[in-house]
Amino acid sequence: MNTLLTDSRPVTEELDVLIVGGGFAGIYQLDQLRSRGFAVKLYEAGSAAGGVWHWNQYPGARVDTPCTSYQLSDERIWNEWDWSEAYPGQPEIAAYFRFAVEKLDLAKDTRYSSRVIAAQWDEDADRWVVETRNEETGESFLTRTRFLLPLLGTGSKPLYPNYPGIVDFKGDCFHTSRWPKGYDTAGKRVAVIGTGASGVQVIQTTAPDVASMTVFQRTPPTILPMKSPKLDKAANDELRKTHPEMFEYRKTTFAGLDYDVIYTPTSEVSDEEFYAKCDELWEMGGLQIWLGGYAEMFFNREVGDKIYAYWRKKTLPRIKDPKLAEKLVPETPPYPFGTKRCPLEYTYFETFNQDNVDLVDVNENPIERFTENGIVTADGTLHEFDVIVLATGFDSFTGGLTDIDVRSTKGESYADVFKNGVRTFLGRATAGFPNIFYVYGPQSPSAFCNGPTCAEVEGDWVVNAICYMRDMGLTRIETTPESEDKWHTHLEELANATTFVLANSWYMNANVPGKKKELLAYPGGLTMYLDKCRESAEKNYMGFVLA
């Protein structure tokens, strides 16, 4: 990269802290740091706050966590905000972010349509020089900041497949996270590649109105029923009565939710009791049978298989064609239950009872190439389409970091440092990148934790660390390779005791070609993780070098 340290352009802003990303973590940091007197700004590449909820505007986009816990604990917001249903859709969550930004008066310290593209450390000044591009004008500008917080989440970099001929397709082709605003698939011949959460939501939402739909499935997902009752003013007022206690409780649960896993070993319960509990969780809907079920499923494949068999029995009657049912809900579990995220659905399985909806198993009949008119599979069939939807997921955990040309003190990029596997301490920082902290980053609970919960409890650690630095007259904090090694060993020991390592999931980084397969979400639960973070802070930020 061209050195930013000798760039002749004037510096637009001199800051204490620059936050990158306007999701839950970003707006929480901005509010908390500003209230403590720091010169802080938030740069967001999109035209509004919301993180993934700004970018993912595809039909059916909806949260899979109950609204009660999928919100910030700030009373200024929840005391006035009313949810319309238990599992709100994307437009409502985007509206929630607009309300929060207005209520906390964050817009004045936020630059929208501002994409951070590079950063370089100034060794003499203990500051980062950051280059940012205005997405509307294309012009870039420089910022100098003491601390740089890339709060980019797990879904900021879409993962695009590299099929031969993909650029030759003459119809419309786009990733779910880049769905054109207002684009309507009604009356069109539609292909959907991928059956993760985004694919499931697009399929069940658009299928009733398309001319035809072909779903290309690699791995059948274990999808759970979403039950989203409507909420009126009275229901919201009733929920608000328990919000303070709920927000405290969610800090103590495995996944930062307002419910917890069951720690009782299944060997201590009878089959009758086991299935009665499964029935109870199933009736509640949502992720209850997964993140509110028996924790032993994450460590004992037999327990996971038992829950899978229960799920299959519940789901099979909804699919009319037995051959299709075996593809969608196979008798043999395609992976240990719970080791891949369980999407939520309303009518997903009924969709495949439509005469105009087909399923292609790409394990048996892979996609060979794209043409001007559609997709050719290995059996030689040309499937013609008007639109191809790429529900192909994200370069999760690290994609957002590697997308920015941040250079370490050795001149290395994140891609260089992570080429043989991710390196962090506490999932919070990486050696060679002083004064950079992550929230919801790689090797933290991230994908195993409720986003708003982690935004706050991890965010508080970052705020306290930056305050500590200021109070002690310090200007540089950096973790060490030795601390990274210890954290990697700890995480690997935890991971190898689980069934997560048995699945080729995005949790394991297995969806990105060329990347090391490793578990990048902390599997020990939120409370164990917070204990580790607290231990570091209480011992004067053990694991870091302060100067």
C-alpha positions as CSV (number, residue, x, y, z in Angstrom):
1,M,0.0,0.0,0.0
2,N,1.1,3.6,-0.4
3,T,2.1,4.9,3.0
4,L,-0.5,6.9,4.6
5,L,2.1,8.4,7.0
6,T,3.6,10.6,4.2
7,D,0.3,11.3,2.5
8,S,0.1,15.0,1.7
9,R,-3.7,15.3,2.1
10,P,-4.9,17.2,5.1
11,V,-6.3,15.2,8.0
12,T,-10.1,15.6,8.2
13,E,-10.5,14.6,11.8
14,E,-8.2,14.0,14.9
15,L,-10.0,11.6,17.2
16,D,-9.5,9.6,20.4
17,V,-11.6,6.8,19.0
18,L,-12.8,5.9,15.5
19,I,-15.6,3.2,15.4
20,V,-16.1,1.4,12.1
21,G,-19.6,-0.1,11.7
22,G,-23.0,1.0,12.7
23,G,-24.6,-2.2,14.1
24,F,-25.5,-2.8,17.7
25,A,-21.8,-2.8,18.8
26,G,-21.0,0.4,17.0
27,I,-23.9,2.6,18.2
28,Y,-23.4,1.3,21.8
29,Q,-19.7,2.2,21.7
30,L,-20.4,5.6,20.3
31,D,-22.9,6.4,23.0
32,Q,-20.8,5.0,25.9
33,L,-17.5,6.6,24.8
34,R,-19.0,10.0,24.0
35,S,-20.6,10.1,27.4
36,R,-17.2,9.7,29.0
37,G,-15.8,12.7,27.2
38,F,-13.9,11.1,24.3
39,A,-13.6,12.6,20.9
40,V,-15.2,9.8,19.0
41,K,-16.9,9.3,15.6
42,L,-18.6,6.4,13.9
43,Y,-18.0,5.7,10.2
44,E,-20.6,3.5,8.4
45,A,-20.3,2.3,4.8
46,G,-24.1,2.2,4.5
47,S,-26.5,5.1,4.2
48,A,-28.0,4.3,7.7
49,A,-27.2,2.5,10.9
50,G,-28.3,-1.1,11.4
51,G,-25.3,-3.3,10.4
52,V,-26.6,-6.5,8.8
53,W,-30.2,-5.1,9.1
54,H,-29.3,-2.2,6.8
55,W,-27.8,-4.4,4.1
56,N,-30.0,-7.5,4.2
57,Q,-33.3,-6.2,2.7
58,Y,-34.3,-9.4,0.9
59,P,-37.9,-10.6,1.1
60,G,-38.6,-12.4,4.4
61,A,-35.5,-11.1,6.3
62,R,-36.4,-11.6,9.9
63,V,-34.6,-12.0,13.3
64,D,-34.4,-15.4,14.9
65,T,-34.2,-14.1,18.4
66,P,-37.2,-12.9,20.4
67,C,-37.5,-9.1,20.4
68,T,-37.4,-9.0,24.2
69,S,-33.7,-9.9,24.2
70,Y,-32.8,-8.7,20.7
71,Q,-32.5,-5.1,21.8
72,L,-30.2,-2.8,23.7
73,S,-30.8,-2.6,27.5
74,D,-30.8,1.3,27.4
75,E,-34.1,2.3,29.1
76,R,-34.2,5.5,27.0
77,I,-34.9,3.2,24.1
78,W,-36.9,0.3,25.4
79,N,-39.1,2.4,27.6
80,E,-40.6,4.0,24.5
81,W,-40.1,1.5,21.7
82,D,-43.0,-1.0,21.0
83,W,-42.5,-4.1,19.0
84,S,-45.2,-5.4,16.6
85,E,-44.4,-9.1,17.0
86,A,-42.1,-11.5,18.8
87,Y,-39.8,-12.0,15.8
88,P,-39.7,-8.7,13.9
89,G,-38.8,-8.4,10.2
90,Q,-36.0,-6.4,8.7
91,P,-38.1,-3.2,8.1
92,E,-39.0,-3.1,11.8
93,I,-35.5,-3.6,13.0
94,A,-34.2,-0.9,10.7
95,A,-36.9,1.4,12.2
96,Y,-35.6,0.4,15.7
97,F,-32.1,1.5,14.7
98,R,-33.4,4.8,13.4
99,F,-35.3,5.4,16.6
100,A,-32.2,4.5,18.7
101,V,-30.0,6.8,16.7
102,E,-32.4,9.7,17.1
103,K,-33.1,9.0,20.8
104,L,-29.4,8.9,21.7
105,D,-28.6,11.8,19.3
106,L,-25.9,9.8,17.5
107,A,-26.3,11.1,14.0
108,K,-24.2,14.2,14.7
109,D,-21.2,12.0,15.4
110,T,-21.7,9.5,12.6
111,R,-20.5,9.6,9.0
112,Y,-22.7,7.5,6.7
113,S,-21.7,6.3,3.3
114,S,-18.1,6.3,4.6
115,R,-16.2,3.1,3.9
116,V,-12.9,2.6,5.8
117,I,-10.5,1.2,3.2
118,A,-7.0,1.3,4.8
119,A,-5.2,2.1,8.0
120,Q,-1.5,2.4,9.0
121,W,0.1,2.7,12.5
122,D,2.1,5.8,13.3
123,E,4.8,4.4,15.6
124,D,6.0,7.9,16.7
125,A,2.6,9.2,17.7
126,D,0.9,6.0,18.8
127,R,-2.0,6.7,16.4
128,W,-3.7,5.1,13.5
129,V,-3.9,7.0,10.2
130,V,-7.1,5.9,8.5
131,E,-8.2,6.3,4.9
132,T,-11.9,6.4,4.2
133,R,-13.8,6.5,1.0
134,N,-17.1,8.5,0.5
135,E,-19.3,6.0,-1.2
136,E,-21.4,8.8,-2.8
137,T,-18.6,10.9,-4.3
138,G,-15.8,8.3,-4.5
139,E,-13.4,10.7,-2.8
140,S,-11.3,9.5,0.1
141,F,-10.1,11.4,3.2
142,L,-7.7,10.8,6.1
143,T,-8.5,10.5,9.8
144,R,-6.0,10.2,12.7
145,T,-7.2,8.3,15.8
146,R,-5.7,6.9,19.0
147,F,-8.0,3.9,19.1
148,L,-9.5,2.1,16.1
149,L,-12.5,-0.2,16.7
150,P,-13.5,-2.3,13.6
151,L,-16.9,-3.5,14.9
152,L,-17.8,-5.4,11.7
153,G,-19.8,-8.4,13.0
154,T,-19.8,-11.8,11.3
155,G,-21.8,-10.9,8.2
156,S,-20.2,-7.8,6.6
157,K,-18.5,-9.5,3.6
158,P,-20.8,-11.5,1.3
159,L,-19.4,-14.7,0.0
160,Y,-19.8,-15.1,-3.8
161,P,-19.4,-18.4,-5.5
162,N,-16.9,-18.7,-8.4
163,Y,-18.9,-20.8,-10.9
164,P,-17.6,-20.9,-14.5
165,G,-19.6,-18.5,-16.7
166,I,-21.3,-16.7,-13.8
167,V,-20.6,-13.3,-15.5
168,D,-22.3,-14.6,-18.7
169,F,-25.8,-14.9,-17.2
170,K,-28.0,-12.3,-18.9
171,G,-30.7,-12.3,-16.2
172,D,-30.5,-10.7,-12.8
173,C,-28.1,-12.3,-10.3
174,F,-27.3,-11.0,-6.8
175,H,-26.4,-12.0,-3.3
176,T,-29.2,-11.9,-0.7
177,S,-27.3,-9.2,1.3
178,R,-27.3,-7.0,-1.8
179,W,-30.9,-7.5,-2.8
180,P,-31.9,-4.6,-5.0
181,K,-34.3,-2.4,-3.1
182,G,-37.9,-3.1,-4.1
183,Y,-36.9,-6.0,-6.5
184,D,-39.9,-8.3,-7.1
185,T,-39.6,-11.9,-8.1
186,A,-43.3,-12.4,-8.8
187,G,-43.9,-14.1,-12.1
188,K,-40.3,-14.9,-12.7
189,R,-38.3,-18.1,-13.0
190,V,-36.2,-18.1,-9.9
191,A,-33.1,-20.0,-8.8
192,V,-32.0,-19.9,-5.2
193,I,-28.5,-21.3,-4.4
194,G,-28.1,-22.1,-0.7
195,T,-30.4,-23.1,2.1
196,G,-29.0,-21.3,5.1
197,A,-31.1,-18.8,7.0
198,S,-31.2,-16.3,4.2
199,G,-32.1,-18.9,1.6
200,V,-34.8,-20.4,3.7
201,Q,-36.4,-17.0,4.3
202,V,-36.3,-16.0,0.6
203,I,-37.6,-19.4,-0.5
204,Q,-40.7,-19.5,1.7
205,T,-41.5,-15.8,1.2
206,T,-41.2,-15.5,-2.6
207,A,-42.3,-19.0,-3.7
208,P,-46.0,-18.4,-3.7
209,D,-45.8,-15.8,-6.4
210,V,-43.0,-17.0,-8.7
211,A,-43.5,-18.6,-12.1
212,S,-41.2,-21.4,-11.0
213,M,-38.4,-21.9,-8.5
214,T,-35.5,-24.3,-8.3
215,V,-33.6,-24.6,-5.1
216,F,-30.0,-25.8,-5.2
217,Q,-29.3,-27.5,-1.9
218,R,-25.9,-28.8,-0.7
219,T,-26.8,-29.6,2.9
220,P,-30.3,-29.9,4.3
221,P,-30.8,-27.5,7.2
222,T,-32.4,-28.4,10.5
223,I,-35.1,-25.8,10.4
224,L,-37.2,-25.0,13.4
225,P,-40.7,-23.5,13.5
226,M,-40.9,-19.8,14.2
227,K,-43.9,-18.8,16.2
228,S,-44.2,-15.0,16.2
229,P,-47.3,-13.7,18.0
230,K,-48.4,-10.2,17.4
231,L,-47.8,-7.7,20.2
232,D,-50.0,-4.7,20.9
233,K,-49.4,-1.7,23.2
234,A,-50.7,-3.6,26.3
235,A,-48.4,-6.6,25.5
236,N,-45.4,-4.3,25.2
237,D,-46.2,-2.6,28.5
238,E,-46.4,-6.0,30.2
239,L,-43.1,-7.1,28.8
240,R,-41.4,-3.8,29.9
241,K,-42.2,-4.6,33.5
242,T,-39.6,-7.4,33.5
243,H,-37.0,-5.8,31.2
244,P,-34.6,-4.7,33.9
245,E,-34.4,-8.2,35.4
246,M,-34.3,-9.9,31.9
247,F,-31.4,-7.7,30.8
248,E,-29.4,-8.7,33.9
249,Y,-30.4,-12.4,33.5
250,R,-29.3,-12.6,29.8
251,K,-25.7,-11.8,30.9
252,T,-25.7,-15.1,32.8
253,T,-26.9,-17.5,30.1
254,F,-24.9,-19.6,27.7
255,A,-25.9,-17.6,24.6
256,G,-26.8,-14.2,26.1
257,L,-30.6,-14.9,25.6
258,D,-33.5,-14.6,28.0
259,Y,-33.5,-18.4,28.3
260,D,-30.8,-20.9,28.9
261,V,-29.6,-24.4,27.9
262,I,-30.5,-27.3,30.2
263,Y,-27.3,-28.5,32.0
264,T,-28.9,-31.7,33.4
265,P,-27.2,-34.7,31.9
266,T,-29.7,-36.7,29.8
267,S,-28.6,-39.9,31.6
268,E,-30.3,-38.5,34.6
269,V,-33.7,-38.1,32.9
270,S,-36.1,-40.8,31.6
271,D,-37.0,-41.0,28.0
272,E,-40.5,-39.8,29.0
273,E,-39.1,-36.8,30.7
274,F,-36.7,-36.1,27.8
275,Y,-39.4,-36.1,25.1
276,A,-41.9,-34.2,27.3
277,K,-39.2,-31.4,27.6
278,C,-38.7,-31.6,23.8
279,D,-42.5,-31.2,23.3
280,E,-42.5,-28.2,25.6
281,L,-39.7,-26.5,23.8
282,W,-41.1,-27.3,20.4
283,E,-44.4,-25.7,21.3
284,M,-42.6,-22.5,22.4
285,G,-41.1,-22.3,18.9
286,G,-38.0,-20.4,17.8
287,L,-34.5,-21.7,18.8
288,Q,-35.7,-23.1,22.2
289,I,-35.0,-26.7,21.4
290,W,-31.5,-25.8,20.3
291,L,-30.3,-23.0,22.6
292,G,-32.8,-23.7,25.3
293,G,-32.5,-27.5,25.1
294,Y,-30.1,-30.1,26.5
295,A,-26.6,-28.7,26.4
296,E,-25.2,-32.2,26.1
297,M,-26.1,-32.2,22.4
298,F,-23.0,-30.0,21.9
299,F,-20.7,-32.7,23.4
300,N,-22.4,-36.0,22.8
301,R,-23.4,-36.9,19.3
302,E,-25.9,-39.5,20.5
303,V,-27.9,-36.9,22.2
304,G,-27.8,-34.7,19.1
305,D,-29.0,-37.6,17.0
306,K,-31.8,-38.3,19.4
307,I,-33.0,-34.7,19.1
308,Y,-32.6,-34.9,15.3
309,A,-34.8,-37.9,15.2
310,Y,-37.4,-36.0,17.2
311,W,-37.1,-33.0,14.8
312,R,-37.5,-35.3,11.8
313,K,-40.6,-37.0,13.2
314,K,-42.2,-33.6,13.7
315,T,-41.2,-32.3,10.2
316,L,-41.8,-35.3,7.9
317,P,-45.6,-35.1,7.7
318,R,-45.4,-31.7,6.1
319,I,-43.7,-33.0,2.9
320,K,-45.9,-35.0,0.5
321,D,-43.3,-36.6,-1.8
322,P,-41.4,-39.3,0.1
323,K,-38.3,-39.0,-2.2
324,L,-38.2,-35.2,-1.7
325,A,-38.7,-35.7,2.0
326,E,-35.6,-37.8,2.2
327,K,-33.7,-35.0,0.6
328,L,-35.1,-32.3,2.9
329,V,-35.3,-34.4,6.1
330,P,-32.9,-37.3,5.6
331,E,-33.1,-40.3,7.9
332,T,-29.4,-40.1,8.6
333,P,-28.4,-36.8,10.2
334,P,-26.2,-34.8,7.7
335,Y,-24.3,-33.4,10.7
336,P,-24.7,-33.5,14.5
337,F,-27.8,-31.6,15.5
338,G,-27.0,-28.1,16.7
339,T,-23.6,-27.9,15.1
340,K,-25.0,-25.7,12.3
341,R,-27.3,-22.8,12.9
342,C,-30.9,-23.7,12.9
343,P,-32.9,-21.4,10.7
344,L,-36.5,-20.5,11.6
345,E,-39.4,-20.9,9.2
346,Y,-43.2,-20.6,8.7
347,T,-44.0,-22.5,5.5
348,Y,-40.6,-23.7,4.2
349,F,-41.4,-27.4,3.8
350,E,-44.9,-26.7,2.4
351,T,-43.2,-24.7,-0.3
352,F,-41.8,-27.9,-1.8
353,N,-45.3,-29.3,-2.2
354,Q,-45.9,-26.7,-4.9
355,D,-45.8,-28.1,-8.5
356,N,-43.6,-25.3,-9.6
357,V,-40.9,-25.7,-7.0
358,D,-38.0,-28.1,-7.6
359,L,-35.0,-29.2,-5.6
360,V,-31.6,-30.0,-7.0
361,D,-29.2,-31.9,-4.7
362,V,-25.8,-30.5,-5.7
363,N,-24.1,-33.4,-4.1
364,E,-25.6,-35.7,-6.7
365,N,-26.0,-33.2,-9.5
366,P,-23.5,-30.4,-9.0
367,I,-23.7,-27.0,-10.7
368,E,-21.3,-27.2,-13.7
369,R,-21.5,-23.8,-15.1
370,F,-23.7,-20.7,-15.8
371,T,-24.8,-19.7,-19.3
372,E,-26.6,-16.7,-20.7
373,N,-29.9,-18.3,-19.9
374,G,-29.3,-20.1,-16.6
375,I,-27.4,-23.0,-15.0
376,V,-26.1,-26.3,-16.4
377,T,-25.9,-29.1,-14.0
378,A,-23.6,-32.2,-14.2
379,D,-26.4,-34.3,-15.8
380,G,-26.3,-31.9,-18.8
381,T,-29.7,-30.2,-18.0
382,L,-30.0,-26.5,-18.7
383,H,-32.1,-24.9,-16.0
384,E,-33.4,-21.6,-17.4
385,F,-34.0,-18.6,-15.1
386,D,-34.9,-15.0,-15.1
387,V,-33.1,-14.4,-11.7
388,I,-30.5,-16.3,-9.7
389,V,-30.4,-15.5,-6.0
390,L,-27.1,-16.3,-4.3
391,A,-27.9,-17.2,-0.7
392,T,-24.3,-18.3,-0.3
393,G,-23.5,-16.8,3.1
394,F,-20.6,-14.7,4.2
395,D,-16.8,-14.7,4.7
396,S,-17.7,-14.7,8.4
397,F,-15.7,-13.6,11.4
398,T,-12.6,-12.3,9.6
399,G,-13.9,-11.2,6.2
400,G,-14.7,-7.7,7.3
401,L,-11.2,-7.3,8.8
402,T,-9.4,-8.7,5.8
403,D,-11.4,-6.5,3.5
404,I,-9.7,-3.4,4.9
405,D,-6.1,-2.8,4.2
406,V,-5.0,-2.4,7.8
407,R,-1.2,-2.8,8.2
408,S,0.4,-4.1,11.4
409,T,3.5,-2.7,13.0
410,K,5.4,-5.1,10.7
411,G,3.6,-4.0,7.6
412,E,1.5,-7.2,7.4
413,S,-2.2,-7.2,6.6
414,Y,-4.9,-9.2,8.4
415,A,-4.9,-11.6,5.5
416,D,-1.2,-12.2,6.0
417,V,-1.5,-12.6,9.8
418,F,-4.5,-15.0,9.5
419,K,-3.3,-17.1,6.6
420,N,-2.4,-20.1,8.8
421,G,-5.3,-19.5,11.2
422,V,-6.9,-16.7,13.2
423,R,-4.8,-15.2,16.0
424,T,-6.4,-13.2,18.8
425,F,-6.3,-12.9,22.6
426,L,-9.8,-13.0,24.1
427,G,-11.2,-12.6,20.6
428,R,-10.5,-8.9,21.4
429,A,-7.2,-8.0,19.8
430,T,-4.3,-9.3,17.6
431,A,-0.6,-8.9,18.2
432,G,1.0,-6.3,15.8
433,F,-2.2,-4.2,15.7
434,P,-1.9,-1.9,18.8
435,N,-5.0,0.1,20.0
436,I,-7.4,-2.0,17.9
437,F,-10.2,-3.8,19.8
438,Y,-12.9,-6.1,18.4
439,V,-16.4,-6.6,19.7
440,Y,-18.2,-9.7,18.5
441,G,-15.0,-10.6,16.7
442,P,-13.3,-13.9,15.8
443,Q,-12.7,-16.3,18.7
444,S,-15.2,-14.4,20.9
445,P,-18.7,-15.8,21.6
446,S,-20.0,-13.9,18.5
447,A,-22.2,-16.3,16.5
448,F,-22.9,-18.3,19.6
449,C,-24.3,-15.2,21.4
450,N,-27.2,-12.8,21.1
451,G,-25.8,-9.8,19.3
452,P,-27.1,-7.0,21.5
453,T,-25.9,-8.8,24.6
454,C,-22.4,-9.2,23.4
455,A,-22.4,-5.6,22.0
456,E,-22.9,-4.4,25.6
457,V,-20.9,-6.8,27.8
458,E,-18.0,-7.0,25.4
459,G,-18.4,-3.3,24.7
460,D,-18.1,-2.4,28.3
461,W,-14.7,-4.2,28.5
462,V,-13.5,-2.0,25.6
463,V,-14.9,1.2,27.1
464,N,-13.3,0.4,30.5
465,A,-9.9,-0.4,28.9
466,I,-9.9,2.8,27.0
467,C,-10.8,4.8,30.1
468,Y,-8.1,3.0,32.0
469,M,-5.6,4.0,29.4
470,R,-6.6,7.6,29.6
471,D,-6.6,7.7,33.4
472,M,-3.2,6.1,33.6
473,G,-1.7,8.5,30.9
474,L,-1.0,5.5,28.6
475,T,-1.2,5.7,24.8
476,R,-0.6,2.2,23.6
477,I,-2.0,-1.3,24.4
478,E,-1.2,-4.4,22.4
479,T,-1.6,-8.1,23.0
480,T,1.3,-10.5,22.6
481,P,2.0,-13.7,20.5
482,E,2.3,-15.6,23.8
483,S,-1.2,-14.5,24.9
484,E,-2.6,-15.5,21.5
485,D,-1.0,-18.9,21.8
486,K,-2.6,-19.5,25.2
487,W,-6.0,-18.3,23.9
488,H,-5.7,-20.5,20.9
489,T,-4.9,-23.5,23.1
490,H,-7.8,-22.8,25.4
491,L,-10.2,-22.4,22.5
492,E,-8.9,-25.5,20.8
493,E,-9.3,-27.6,23.9
494,L,-12.9,-26.4,24.3
495,A,-13.7,-27.0,20.6
496,N,-12.3,-30.5,20.5
497,A,-14.6,-31.5,23.3
498,T,-17.6,-30.5,21.3
499,T,-19.4,-31.9,18.2
500,F,-19.0,-28.5,16.4
501,V,-15.7,-29.8,14.9
502,L,-17.6,-32.6,13.2
503,A,-19.5,-30.3,10.9
504,N,-18.4,-28.3,7.8
505,S,-20.1,-25.2,9.0
506,W,-19.4,-21.5,8.7
507,Y,-18.8,-21.6,12.5
508,M,-15.8,-23.7,11.5
509,N,-14.7,-21.4,8.7
510,A,-15.3,-24.4,6.4
511,N,-17.5,-22.4,3.9
512,V,-14.6,-20.2,2.7
513,P,-12.3,-21.9,0.2
514,G,-8.6,-21.7,1.2
515,K,-9.2,-20.9,4.8
516,K,-8.1,-23.1,7.7
517,K,-11.0,-25.1,9.2
518,E,-11.2,-24.0,12.8
519,L,-13.9,-23.0,15.3
520,L,-14.0,-19.2,15.3
521,A,-16.8,-18.7,17.9
522,Y,-16.0,-19.3,21.5
523,P,-17.9,-22.5,22.6
524,G,-17.5,-22.2,26.3
525,G,-20.6,-20.0,26.8
526,L,-20.9,-16.3,27.6
527,T,-20.3,-16.5,31.4
528,M,-17.0,-18.5,31.0
529,Y,-15.9,-16.0,28.4
530,L,-16.7,-13.0,30.5
531,D,-14.8,-14.5,33.4
532,K,-11.7,-14.7,31.2
533,C,-12.1,-11.1,30.1
534,R,-12.7,-10.0,33.7
535,E,-9.6,-11.8,34.9
536,S,-7.5,-9.9,32.4
537,A,-8.9,-6.5,33.3
538,E,-8.6,-7.1,37.0
539,K,-4.9,-8.0,36.6
540,N,-4.2,-4.7,34.9
541,Y,-5.0,-6.1,31.5
542,M,-3.0,-9.3,31.8
543,G,-2.1,-10.6,28.3
544,F,-1.5,-7.1,27.0
545,V,1.5,-4.8,27.0
546,L,0.6,-1.2,28.0
547,A,2.9,1.8,27.3
